[in-house]
């Protein structure tokens, strides 16, 4: 009798362990990681130093918000995904997609031939112009005035490429200085280490509004306006899904509302 009770107890213990293991496996399978095609969570990469596209109001909270964040979360909701936002230095965003630690990037990123070798891009969802930012006492107003000057840009940005191209095309002999974050670039210029900064006009407007010692001039160099697109892992099914939602947002007026909310004007394609 005692042996039977012991066997029964042993069987019950084995059964319980099996059930707990099954539950644990189920919970692990439900947890999402980048690269899992069946997940309901998408990890989004962005560089949260680019207001009004993506930024943090540190005086209020550590929440990342902005134009790009609203777009990503709106599309994620329509597709049935929760979007988790991850703050990453701009020059590390494409590598993060390549190693599949994130699912997509929305960070005011412009498609270029070099980037398209590594990632896929959505359709353009916003266009903007580039601007020279400098101090009030500077005599810099045009690209030609940058000759021999020290100019700051964000590392791996379209403005870095633009500055490098302008340097060659116009033989400006300027020194192009690169920093990871936009605030770093602006700070370096404000303290006199740089003569000017090249950045996107929509971002520049915020700095000009907050600092009356700065002035800005649109670059009239014949360059096409820079367009922002969403970047994905090569071959990702998300590219077509996001494109369809971007099209709907443009057609139903939702994109226009977000543009008015964050920029106060219309610049859709």
Backbone bond lengths (Angstrom), bond angles and torsions (degrees), N, CA, C in turn:
res aa  C-N    CA-C-N  psi(-1)  N-CA   C-N-CA  omega(-1)  CA-C   N-CA-C  phi
1 X - - - 1.464 - - 1.540 109.98 -
2 X 1.338 113.47 -45.67 1.457 118.35 -179.52 1.527 110.78 -61.82
3 X 1.338 117.33 -37.83 1.457 122.30 179.21 1.521 110.92 -65.23
4 X 1.317 116.43 -40.29 1.465 121.20 179.00 1.524 110.64 -62.60
5 X 1.348 115.38 -42.03 1.470 119.22 179.62 1.528 110.73 -63.86
6 X 1.334 114.60 -39.02 1.463 118.50 -179.70 1.531 111.34 -66.11
7 X 1.373 114.37 -40.15 1.471 118.38 177.92 1.516 111.32 -65.00
8 X 1.326 115.36 -41.11 1.466 119.71 179.75 1.522 110.73 -63.07
9 X 1.330 115.61 -41.85 1.458 120.67 179.25 1.529 111.09 -64.87
10 X 1.346 115.64 -39.36 1.463 120.72 179.22 1.521 111.40 -64.35
11 X 1.352 116.08 -43.50 1.464 121.48 179.65 1.531 110.43 -63.37
12 X 1.332 115.03 -41.45 1.466 119.80 179.75 1.519 110.72 -63.03
13 X 1.338 115.40 -40.05 1.470 120.42 179.99 1.523 111.13 -65.21
14 X 1.349 115.47 -43.97 1.461 120.92 178.82 1.521 110.74 -61.05
15 X 1.341 115.80 -42.96 1.468 121.13 -179.62 1.523 110.83 -62.71
16 X 1.344 114.98 -43.02 1.466 119.91 -179.47 1.525 111.01 -63.82
17 X 1.344 116.24 -43.47 1.460 120.54 178.37 1.520 110.85 -61.26
18 X 1.326 116.06 -39.67 1.457 120.65 179.09 1.514 111.91 -63.43
19 X 1.348 116.07 -42.54 1.461 120.66 179.85 1.522 111.58 -64.67
20 X 1.340 115.22 -42.32 1.458 119.60 179.62 1.526 111.19 -64.76
21 X 1.323 115.83 -38.97 1.462 120.35 178.59 1.514 110.93 -64.39
22 X 1.354 115.16 -40.33 1.467 120.20 179.23 1.510 110.58 -64.23
23 X 1.341 116.07 -42.11 1.467 120.57 178.83 1.523 110.32 -63.63
24 X 1.322 115.41 -42.21 1.464 119.59 179.86 1.511 111.44 -62.86
25 X 1.332 116.48 -40.28 1.463 121.04 178.31 1.506 110.60 -63.88
26 X 1.349 115.41 -42.22 1.457 120.04 -179.37 1.515 110.93 -61.75
27 X 1.366 115.60 -42.33 1.463 119.19 -179.48 1.523 110.38 -64.56
28 X 1.320 117.56 -40.73 1.454 121.04 -179.45 1.521 110.65 -64.88
29 X 1.330 116.88 -38.02 1.450 120.67 -179.11 1.525 110.88 -68.09
30 X 1.345 115.85 -30.03 1.457 119.26 -179.06 1.517 112.28 -75.68
31 X 1.354 116.09 -23.51 1.450 118.70 -179.29 1.519 109.85 -71.67
32 X 1.351 115.45 139.44 1.452 120.06 -174.26 1.514 112.12 -98.61
33 X 1.315 115.14 142.38 1.455 121.36 173.10 1.517 107.28 -136.45
34 X 1.335 116.55 152.56 1.464 120.09 -179.12 1.517 109.88 -59.43
35 X 1.339 115.43 136.81 1.458 120.88 178.97 1.513 113.34 100.88
36 X 1.330 118.50 -11.69 1.457 121.72 178.75 1.522 109.21 -84.47
37 X 1.320 117.52 112.95 1.457 121.67 -174.33 1.512 114.81 -67.55
38 X 1.340 119.55 -19.09 1.463 121.66 -175.56 1.527 112.74 -100.10
39 X 1.311 118.29 6.07 1.454 120.13 -172.88 1.520 112.66 -75.64
40 X 1.302 116.48 165.32 1.449 122.56 176.17 1.523 110.81 -115.05
41 X 1.313 116.71 13.04 1.456 122.16 175.44 1.524 108.02 -124.21
42 X 1.329 116.66 131.74 1.459 121.27 175.85 1.521 108.96 -114.41
43 X 1.328 115.84 133.78 1.459 120.63 177.94 1.531 108.10 -96.62
44 X 1.305 114.87 119.47 1.464 121.50 -177.74 1.519 110.33 -104.61
45 X 1.324 117.03 132.14 1.448 121.34 176.21 1.516 110.99 -99.47
46 X 1.333 117.21 139.52 1.462 121.67 176.71 1.522 108.67 -154.21
47 X 1.321 116.70 160.53 1.459 121.49 175.20 1.527 106.53 -108.80
48 X 1.308 116.29 101.75 1.472 121.75 -167.92 1.523 113.36 -81.02
49 X 1.329 115.20 52.53 1.469 120.87 179.60 1.522 110.42 -133.59
50 X 1.334 115.87 28.48 1.467 120.33 -167.26 1.524 111.17 -134.64
51 X 1.343 117.78 61.04 1.461 119.85 -179.28 1.534 110.75 -65.79
52 X 1.331 118.90 142.62 1.475 126.31 5.76 1.528 113.91 -94.68
53 X 1.348 117.58 14.63 1.460 120.15 179.93 1.528 111.60 -71.45
54 X 1.347 116.61 -51.79 1.464 121.72 177.00 1.520 108.26 -154.91
55 X 1.326 116.17 129.39 1.457 120.08 -176.75 1.525 110.13 -164.76
56 X 1.320 115.06 170.11 1.458 121.61 177.93 1.528 108.28 -126.00
57 X 1.322 116.47 128.40 1.467 120.75 172.39 1.525 107.27 -89.25
58 X 1.312 115.78 89.21 1.463 120.89 -172.44 1.529 113.26 -60.34
59 X 1.328 117.12 -24.43 1.463 120.11 179.68 1.528 112.28 -72.62
60 X 1.338 115.62 -17.47 1.468 120.49 -177.28 1.528 113.12 -109.12
61 X 1.330 116.93 -45.39 1.469 121.07 -178.82 1.515 109.19 -167.36
62 X 1.334 116.52 179.25 1.465 120.68 175.98 1.526 111.28 -101.91
63 X 1.333 116.14 15.39 1.468 121.21 -179.51 1.527 110.10 -73.13
64 X 1.332 115.68 134.16 1.461 120.97 174.86 1.531 107.97 -87.17
65 X 1.321 116.16 125.85 1.456 119.50 -179.58 1.522 110.01 -138.46
66 X 1.335 116.43 175.20 1.451 120.10 179.02 1.513 112.33 140.34
67 X 1.315 115.44 179.89 1.465 123.58 -177.98 1.530 111.72 -56.64
68 X 1.345 116.03 -51.34 1.468 120.30 -179.09 1.526 112.16 -63.17
69 X 1.330 116.29 -37.09 1.465 120.60 -178.93 1.527 109.89 -64.92
70 X 1.328 116.13 -42.75 1.471 120.37 178.84 1.522 111.17 -61.95
71 X 1.339 116.33 -41.63 1.470 120.35 179.12 1.527 110.46 -62.84
72 X 1.326 116.28 -49.06 1.471 121.12 -177.15 1.525 111.62 -60.82
73 X 1.312 116.60 -45.04 1.466 120.05 -177.95 1.524 111.75 -70.52
74 X 1.330 117.00 -33.78 1.466 120.43 177.78 1.525 110.43 -65.47
75 X 1.335 116.40 -44.78 1.462 120.42 179.42 1.526 110.49 -68.30
76 X 1.320 116.83 -42.19 1.461 120.56 178.55 1.513 111.31 -57.73
77 X 1.325 116.62 -43.48 1.462 120.95 179.89 1.518 111.28 -63.28
78 X 1.335 116.50 -41.95 1.469 120.59 179.67 1.531 111.83 -63.99
79 X 1.329 115.65 -33.11 1.468 120.53 -178.45 1.528 112.83 -90.62
80 X 1.332 116.54 -3.20 1.457 120.27 177.51 1.515 114.71 85.87
81 X 1.343 116.97 23.99 1.459 120.95 179.80 1.525 111.03 -112.71
82 X 1.328 115.40 149.11 1.459 120.96 165.80 1.523 106.52 -90.89
83 X 1.314 117.30 132.39 1.464 121.43 -179.25 1.525 110.04 -102.49
84 X 1.322 116.06 120.83 1.463 121.69 176.01 1.524 108.20 -103.09
85 X 1.332 116.64 125.33 1.457 121.90 -174.65 1.529 110.88 -94.85
86 X 1.334 115.83 131.31 1.457 121.95 -178.84 1.530 109.04 -122.55
87 X 1.331 117.25 123.31 1.463 122.73 -179.44 1.525 109.98 -84.47
88 X 1.350 115.63 122.05 1.466 122.06 -175.92 1.528 108.05 -138.26
89 X 1.333 118.03 143.83 1.459 120.36 174.56 1.525 109.34 -55.58
90 X 1.333 116.66 141.42 1.457 121.46 -173.44 1.530 112.99 -54.60
91 X 1.332 116.60 -43.26 1.468 119.78 -177.27 1.526 113.28 -70.15
92 X 1.346 117.18 -8.64 1.470 120.66 179.37 1.531 112.55 -103.14
93 X 1.325 117.38 -0.17 1.468 120.45 -176.18 1.534 112.65 -67.80
94 X 1.313 117.33 -48.05 1.468 120.14 -179.74 1.533 110.61 -64.39
95 X 1.340 119.86 -45.43 1.470 119.47 175.03 1.523 112.97 -57.39
96 X 1.340 117.62 -35.30 1.469 120.71 179.07 1.524 110.96 -65.70
97 X 1.327 116.80 -34.51 1.469 120.33 174.76 1.526 110.19 -68.55
98 X 1.309 115.71 -41.97 1.462 120.15 -177.66 1.526 111.79 -63.35
99 X 1.336 116.79 -37.68 1.469 118.19 179.99 1.530 112.32 -90.70
100 X 1.337 115.84 6.48 1.479 123.60 172.56 1.534 113.18 63.87
101 X 1.324 116.43 28.35 1.462 118.53 174.27 1.530 111.18 -83.77
102 X 1.337 116.69 -13.06 1.460 122.32 172.49 1.521 108.35 -135.81
103 X 1.346 115.78 163.19 1.469 120.29 -176.55 1.520 113.68 -97.66
104 X 1.324 116.68 -32.54 1.458 119.78 177.94 1.516 109.87 -156.83
105 X 1.333 114.81 163.62 1.468 121.70 179.37 1.514 108.73 -124.78
106 X 1.321 116.04 130.24 1.457 120.50 168.61 1.519 105.67 -134.45
107 X 1.330 115.27 110.17 1.460 120.11 -170.88 1.528 110.56 -157.99
108 X 1.335 115.96 43.27 1.460 119.40 -177.55 1.511 112.15 58.39
109 X 1.337 117.13 33.28 1.465 121.92 -173.57 1.523 111.80 -87.90
110 X 1.322 115.46 133.17 1.460 121.89 179.28 1.524 110.56 -97.08
111 X 1.330 118.34 131.08 1.475 120.24 176.62 1.534 110.44 -65.63
112 X 1.305 115.97 132.20 1.469 121.79 174.72 1.520 107.62 -131.91
113 X 1.323 116.39 162.67 1.467 120.11 179.58 1.528 111.01 -58.21
114 X 1.320 116.22 -40.91 1.461 120.17 -178.98 1.527 111.16 -64.55
115 X 1.325 117.45 -46.45 1.460 120.62 179.85 1.525 111.63 -66.08
116 X 1.324 116.66 -35.62 1.466 120.15 -178.32 1.524 112.50 -68.53
117 X 1.312 117.42 -13.56 1.464 120.39 174.02 1.528 111.33 -73.18
118 X 1.351 115.67 -22.87 1.461 120.43 -174.51 1.521 113.85 -108.52
119 X 1.340 116.66 -29.79 1.470 120.45 -175.25 1.524 110.17 -138.60
120 X 1.322 115.65 165.16 1.466 122.02 173.80 1.530 108.85 -99.52
121 X 1.335 115.94 150.39 1.460 120.54 -179.70 1.528 111.63 -120.24
122 X 1.315 114.79 150.23 1.459 121.38 172.75 1.526 108.21 -77.69
123 X 1.326 116.13 -179.19 1.454 120.96 170.29 1.527 108.75 -66.12
124 X 1.322 116.94 158.22 1.466 121.80 176.34 1.526 109.17 -64.97
125 X 1.331 116.92 131.26 1.468 119.16 179.05 1.528 112.29 -110.78
126 X 1.354 116.94 -10.07 1.467 119.67 -179.35 1.525 109.30 -160.92
127 X 1.327 116.26 143.62 1.463 120.13 177.34 1.527 110.12 -123.91
128 X 1.311 115.72 150.31 1.463 120.77 179.82 1.526 109.39 -151.59
129 X 1.329 115.82 168.26 1.459 121.55 178.33 1.529 109.32 -107.35
130 X 1.330 115.01 166.86 1.457 120.34 177.63 1.525 110.53 -101.37
131 X 1.324 115.38 152.75 1.450 120.92 -173.34 1.528 111.07 -139.07
132 X 1.323 115.36 145.93 1.469 121.65 171.98 1.521 107.37 -91.66
133 X 1.328 116.84 125.05 1.459 121.89 175.85 1.523 108.22 -110.33
134 X 1.309 116.38 132.15 1.451 120.60 179.91 1.525 109.36 -149.50
135 X 1.312 117.59 -177.28 1.467 120.87 -178.41 1.526 110.94 -89.76
136 X 1.327 115.64 159.34 1.463 121.71 -177.23 1.524 112.31 -57.68
137 X 1.324 116.90 -35.97 1.458 119.90 -176.54 1.529 113.27 -84.59
138 X 1.338 116.04 0.63 1.460 120.23 178.51 1.529 110.10 -79.37
139 X 1.323 115.71 150.96 1.470 120.35 177.21 1.527 111.06 -97.56
140 X 1.329 116.19 9.48 1.466 121.24 -178.19 1.531 109.93 -80.04
141 X 1.326 116.56 125.17 1.467 121.58 177.57 1.531 112.29 -135.27
142 X 1.333 116.73 -25.41 1.461 121.33 -176.96 1.522 110.45 -128.26
143 X 1.327 115.00 171.14 1.467 120.51 177.34 1.523 110.27 -59.81
144 X 1.328 116.83 -38.87 1.464 121.04 -179.19 1.531 111.48 -62.62
145 X 1.329 116.52 -30.37 1.468 120.74 179.57 1.527 112.83 -70.19
146 X 1.335 116.77 -10.42 1.466 120.81 179.54 1.528 112.63 -82.55
147 X 1.327 116.60 -1.34 1.464 121.43 -178.19 1.532 111.02 -56.35
148 X 1.327 115.34 122.81 1.451 121.65 178.14 1.522 114.69 75.45
149 X 1.338 117.20 5.97 1.464 121.16 -176.72 1.529 111.93 -93.05
150 X 1.325 115.02 166.46 1.466 121.74 175.63 1.525 107.36 -101.24
151 X 1.338 116.62 116.93 1.468 121.81 -171.98 1.530 110.64 -118.85
152 X 1.325 116.84 131.14 1.457 122.11 -179.06 1.515 113.04 -95.83
153 X 1.328 116.03 142.13 1.466 122.48 176.00 1.526 108.79 -143.40
154 X 1.324 116.26 162.85 1.464 119.55 174.78 1.523 109.87 -80.28
155 X 1.321 116.02 135.27 1.461 122.29 -178.74 1.527 111.13 -58.67
156 X 1.337 115.91 132.63 1.469 124.56 176.38 1.525 113.38 69.48
157 X 1.329 117.58 13.33 1.465 120.91 -179.91 1.523 110.68 -89.23
158 X 1.346 115.70 168.25 1.461 120.53 176.53 1.521 109.47 -65.51
159 X 1.342 116.96 -26.79 1.466 120.73 179.24 1.530 111.29 -70.38
160 X 1.326 117.23 -30.32 1.462 119.89 174.58 1.522 109.94 -63.76
161 X 1.334 115.23 -45.24 1.465 120.31 178.28 1.526 110.79 -62.55
162 X 1.342 115.74 -44.07 1.466 120.39 179.85 1.526 111.31 -60.04
163 X 1.340 116.25 -46.34 1.466 120.27 -179.15 1.533 111.17 -62.13
164 X 1.324 116.03 -41.80 1.463 120.82 179.40 1.529 110.93 -64.11
165 X 1.345 115.92 -43.05 1.471 120.45 179.56 1.528 111.59 -65.74
166 X 1.333 116.80 -43.53 1.461 120.81 179.63 1.522 110.82 -63.15
167 X 1.317 115.49 -36.56 1.465 120.88 179.07 1.527 110.90 -59.84
168 X 1.337 115.34 -42.38 1.468 120.43 -178.65 1.528 111.44 -75.44
169 X 1.332 115.45 -47.21 1.469 120.63 -175.27 1.529 112.48 -63.91
170 X 1.328 116.33 -39.92 1.467 120.30 -174.45 1.525 113.32 -106.54
171 X 1.335 116.00 5.52 1.460 121.18 178.44 1.527 110.84 49.14
172 X 1.336 115.64 54.28 1.459 121.08 -173.90 1.528 113.23 -80.84
173 X 1.318 116.21 -26.14 1.456 119.30 -178.82 1.519 112.79 62.97
174 X 1.341 116.67 26.64 1.472 119.31 179.54 1.522 109.69 -86.99
175 X 1.309 115.26 156.35 1.468 121.58 177.33 1.517 108.15 -96.45
176 X 1.325 116.81 120.53 1.469 121.46 -179.20 1.527 108.48 -94.77
177 X 1.323 116.21 112.75 1.463 122.79 179.61 1.530 109.73 -99.72
178 X 1.338 116.78 134.66 1.471 121.09 -176.11 1.524 110.86 -116.93
179 X 1.316 115.21 138.42 1.458 121.65 175.78 1.528 108.90 -134.19
180 X 1.339 116.23 156.27 1.469 120.68 -176.79 1.517 113.54 -66.32
181 X 1.337 116.81 -37.97 1.456 120.85 -171.72 1.526 111.36 -124.73
182 X 1.339 115.32 146.46 1.459 121.53 -179.81 1.535 112.30 -58.13
183 X 1.333 120.06 -46.16 1.464 119.28 178.98 1.531 113.19 -56.20
184 X 1.335 116.49 -34.24 1.463 120.25 178.17 1.525 110.39 -64.03
185 X 1.325 116.07 -42.35 1.466 121.42 -178.34 1.528 110.08 -64.45
186 X 1.335 116.20 -45.97 1.461 120.97 -178.99 1.530 110.81 -65.10
187 X 1.327 116.59 -40.72 1.461 121.20 179.12 1.527 111.42 -61.87
188 X 1.324 116.31 -43.00 1.470 121.25 179.19 1.527 110.55 -60.88
189 X 1.346 116.78 -37.61 1.448 119.93 179.50 1.529 111.36 -73.06
190 X 1.320 116.01 -40.73 1.462 121.10 -178.58 1.531 111.96 -62.76
191 X 1.339 116.03 -30.38 1.468 120.02 -179.74 1.526 112.84 -92.69
192 X 1.341 115.78 5.34 1.455 119.79 174.14 1.509 116.23 90.46
193 X 1.334 118.15 3.10 1.470 120.03 179.69 1.520 111.42 -75.86
194 X 1.338 117.04 -31.36 1.464 122.25 174.56 1.521 108.59 -113.35
195 X 1.329 115.60 152.40 1.470 119.89 175.84 1.520 111.71 -85.33
196 X 1.328 116.40 -28.63 1.466 120.90 -178.22 1.519 109.65 -161.92
197 X 1.327 114.82 169.34 1.463 122.06 177.77 1.524 107.65 -133.15
198 X 1.329 116.45 142.91 1.464 120.35 172.60 1.522 107.72 -108.86
199 X 1.336 116.42 124.62 1.463 121.04 178.27 1.525 110.52 -149.16
200 X 1.310 115.40 171.76 1.457 121.13 179.16 1.525 110.06 -68.77
201 X 1.340 116.36 140.99 1.466 120.09 -173.20 1.536 113.40 -62.58
202 X 1.316 117.56 -36.19 1.463 119.44 -178.64 1.527 111.48 -66.89
203 X 1.317 116.31 -33.80 1.466 121.09 177.14 1.528 109.43 -75.64
204 X 1.322 116.03 -40.32 1.461 121.38 -178.60 1.526 111.70 -60.01
205 X 1.324 117.07 -36.21 1.471 120.97 -177.13 1.523 111.77 -56.94
206 X 1.324 117.24 -36.95 1.456 120.83 179.57 1.521 111.84 -65.16
207 X 1.334 116.86 -41.74 1.466 120.99 179.23 1.529 110.97 -70.00
208 X 1.330 116.95 -36.57 1.461 120.25 179.17 1.530 110.90 -67.77
209 X 1.306 115.83 -35.75 1.467 120.60 179.90 1.532 111.07 -68.27
210 X 1.331 116.40 -38.27 1.462 121.47 -175.52 1.536 113.41 -85.45
211 X 1.331 116.90 -16.51 1.463 120.13 -176.36 1.530 110.04 -134.36
212 X 1.300 116.62 103.03 1.466 121.94 -177.02 1.525 112.73 -71.87
213 X 1.333 118.04 -8.86 1.464 121.39 177.13 1.528 111.98 -81.07
214 X 1.341 116.11 -8.08 1.461 120.36 -178.47 1.525 111.64 -104.75
215 X 1.314 116.05 149.67 1.469 122.03 175.12 1.525 108.36 -132.64
216 X 1.333 116.00 157.35 1.461 119.91 -178.60 1.516 112.50 -134.66
217 X 1.333 115.57 147.12 1.454 121.34 179.17 1.525 109.11 -135.81
218 X 1.319 116.34 129.32 1.461 120.43 178.67 1.519 109.90 -65.42
219 X 1.313 115.87 142.00 1.465 120.88 178.26 1.521 109.08 -83.05
220 X 1.314 115.55 121.15 1.472 121.44 179.19 1.519 107.35 -112.80
221 X 1.323 113.71 79.65 1.466 118.35 -174.71 1.518 113.30 -118.86
222 X 1.333 115.38 8.81 1.451 118.51 -177.62 1.506 112.65 81.22
223 X 1.338 116.20 0.46 1.461 119.93 178.89 1.522 110.21 -73.26
224 X 1.314 117.19 144.61 1.456 121.21 175.97 1.524 109.64 -68.68
225 X 1.315 115.15 151.86 1.458 119.32 177.56 1.525 109.78 -63.51
226 X 1.322 115.34 143.20 1.458 120.39 179.45 1.515 109.16 -78.61
227 X 1.328 116.46 132.15 1.458 120.60 179.02 1.509 111.44 -110.08
228 X 1.328 116.58 141.94 1.465 121.30 179.37 1.525 110.19 -96.60
229 X 1.328 116.24 140.03 1.458 122.48 178.74 1.526 109.26 -141.27
230 X 1.333 116.07 164.78 1.460 121.81 178.97 1.529 108.32 -94.32
231 X 1.322 117.50 134.32 1.464 121.90 -178.43 1.527 110.81 -102.66
232 X 1.344 115.46 143.31 1.462 122.27 -178.41 1.524 110.44 -133.77
233 X 1.328 115.30 164.46 1.455 120.12 172.89 1.527 108.72 -61.69
234 X 1.312 117.37 148.27 1.461 121.88 179.28 1.533 110.38 -55.87
235 X 1.337 116.06 128.66 1.459 121.39 177.42 1.514 114.68 77.66
236 X 1.326 118.84 8.75 1.467 121.45 -178.39 1.524 111.85 -66.50
237 X 1.336 115.65 137.19 1.465 120.78 177.31 1.529 110.57 -69.15
238 X 1.321 116.91 -17.08 1.462 121.28 -177.88 1.527 112.21 -66.76
239 X 1.328 117.69 -27.05 1.464 120.76 -177.01 1.525 111.01 -57.75
240 X 1.325 117.21 -51.55 1.468 120.92 -179.97 1.524 111.23 -66.85
241 X 1.325 117.01 -38.51 1.459 120.89 -179.57 1.527 111.02 -63.61
242 X 1.321 116.69 -45.03 1.472 121.21 179.57 1.530 110.66 -68.01
243 X 1.337 116.97 -37.63 1.470 119.85 178.60 1.522 111.39 -60.58
244 X 1.328 116.03 -41.80 1.458 120.32 179.47 1.528 110.91 -62.57
245 X 1.321 116.30 -41.51 1.473 120.19 179.85 1.523 111.68 -71.65
246 X 1.332 117.56 -37.05 1.461 120.47 176.14 1.529 110.76 -61.35
247 X 1.321 116.21 -41.13 1.461 121.17 178.34 1.522 110.37 -61.87
248 X 1.335 116.12 -45.36 1.471 120.17 179.02 1.527 110.89 -62.38
249 X 1.337 117.24 -41.31 1.463 120.93 -178.93 1.529 111.64 -63.86
250 X 1.318 116.40 -35.16 1.462 119.95 177.45 1.530 111.06 -71.88
251 X 1.326 115.87 -39.23 1.467 120.34 -176.58 1.519 113.40 -75.18
252 X 1.340 116.95 -34.50 1.474 119.46 -177.00 1.530 113.73 -91.92
253 X 1.343 116.81 1.97 1.458 120.46 175.68 1.517 115.07 89.35
254 X 1.337 116.98 -2.52 1.465 120.05 -178.63 1.525 111.82 -65.76
255 X 1.336 117.46 -39.19 1.459 121.17 178.91 1.524 110.50 -65.78
256 X 1.310 115.98 -40.16 1.461 120.51 178.92 1.530 111.37 -60.12
257 X 1.319 116.55 -40.51 1.466 121.11 179.36 1.535 111.09 -63.61
258 X 1.338 116.25 -40.65 1.464 119.93 179.26 1.528 111.00 -68.03
259 X 1.327 116.88 -37.16 1.463 120.60 178.07 1.525 110.30 -64.64
260 X 1.329 116.27 -43.15 1.460 120.69 177.67 1.527 110.77 -64.30
261 X 1.323 116.67 -37.95 1.458 121.62 -179.86 1.526 111.45 -62.89
262 X 1.337 117.38 -44.64 1.455 120.76 -172.06 1.523 114.81 -98.71
263 X 1.345 117.29 -25.36 1.470 119.71 -176.75 1.528 113.60 -119.74
264 X 1.314 116.29 -20.53 1.460 120.13 -179.49 1.512 112.97 75.80
265 X 1.331 117.33 19.94 1.452 120.94 179.33 1.507 111.25 -164.07
266 X 1.344 117.60 178.67 1.464 122.43 -176.20 1.521 111.38 -112.33
267 X 1.357 115.95 127.73 1.459 120.06 177.58 1.525 110.77 -140.86
268 X 1.296 117.91 29.61 1.470 119.90 178.76 1.508 110.09 -70.45
269 X 1.315 116.18 160.62 1.456 122.03 178.76 1.516 110.13 -67.77
